[in-house]
Amino acid sequence: MAPTVTVWNEFVHEREDDAVADLYPDGIHGTIADALADRGFETATATLQEPEHGLTEAVLAETDVLVWWSHIAQDEVEDAVAERVADAVRSGMGLIVLHSAVLSKVFRSLLGTTGTLKWREADERERLWVTEPTHPIADGIDECIELEPTEMYGEPFDVPTPDSVVFTSWFEGGEVFRSGCCWQRGRGKIFFFRPGHETHPIYHDDEIQQVLANAAEWATTPGERELPTLENVEPREKIGDDD
């Protein structure tokens, strides 16, 4: 059975900004879900406006990988739903965090840092260099992806040291950024992928879609580490004197 990917989007820009709606008439979530479906995944979508933001316990239980895009409505996500998602990741659900979702409650909860960074909107050129070419997420990707125009994200990037940095970006203005980072939290695999500003057609790019498909496949298989249990245990050795 094909892995099930749920694509979550706050779905605000597309409803309020005609330029974004022209680029993504079915929403960013619709574009990504269609691209993944074309590559063999079972896909579903969910948005901020739905009850429980479309992320009920039942939905998460059926989701192998959750893709998360958010920007201007980060604080509108209910704390209980954000923690439900984070708990699902720790239990083995994969998570792909896109662009400005580094500031989402889910990402910050899982990584324990702010996710803050430098940024600039100047419609500049980007080279997205493959820095770990043997990683499954880089499969089929040339040594770099050229993107133009893009929004710049720059270091320092307040995240824990990644397990892997698959992509590193260079921008026309001179900055660099760790644009494709992997972590594991509990049994769940997390991939952060920087490209994706809402006024740029990033998610229509074939190479970007291939990266997302690779990431979804990689994140589908939970990590092998078992979660520890909270329990009261007997000592392995005798404690104190026998007298």
C-alpha positions, 0 to 999 in steps of 0.5 A: 500500500502506498504511503499516506501523506497529509498536506497541511496549509494554513490556507490564508494567503491564497484566500486574501492575496490575488497574486498568491491565488493566481499561483496556487488556485487550489492552495499550496496544499493542493499543488503539493498534494497533487505533485505527490499523488502523481508520484504514487503517494496517497494524499489528503489535505487539511487546513487551519479553518477546519474543525481541529484544523483538520488534524484529528486523532483519526486523521493523524493515525492514518497519516504516514507523513505530514507536510506542514506549510504555515506563515502568518497564522502560526499563533492561530493553531490551537496548542492542543492540536500542535502538541497532538501533532508533535506527539504523533511525530514522536510516535513515528509519523514523519514530518516535512516542515516547509519554509516559514513553518520553522516558526510553527508551534509544532516545529518549535515544540519538537526541536526546543528552539526558536527557529529564528533566522535572517531573511530578505525579500529581494527576488534574488537568485539562489543555488540550492547545493546538495551537500550530502549527495548520498542521502535518499532525499537527494536522490535524482537531484543534480549537484545544485538546484537553481531557483529564481526568484526566491526569498533569502533565509540566512544564518544564524539559524536557531535550530539544534545541530541537524543529523544531516544537512542535505542542502545548503543555499547560497543567495545572490546577496551573499548569504548561506543557509542550511536549507535541507535539515534532518532530525529524529525525535522519538521514532519520527523523522523530520525534514525541514526544507526552506524553499517555498515563499508564497509569491513564488512558483516554487512548488510547481518546480519539478526538482522541488517536487522531486525533493518533496517526494524523496523526503516523504519516502524517507520520512515514511519509515519510523526510526528503529529506536523504541520510546522509553517507558515511564515505570517503577523498576526494581534495582539490579543490585542489592542496595545497602547492607544485608545486616 
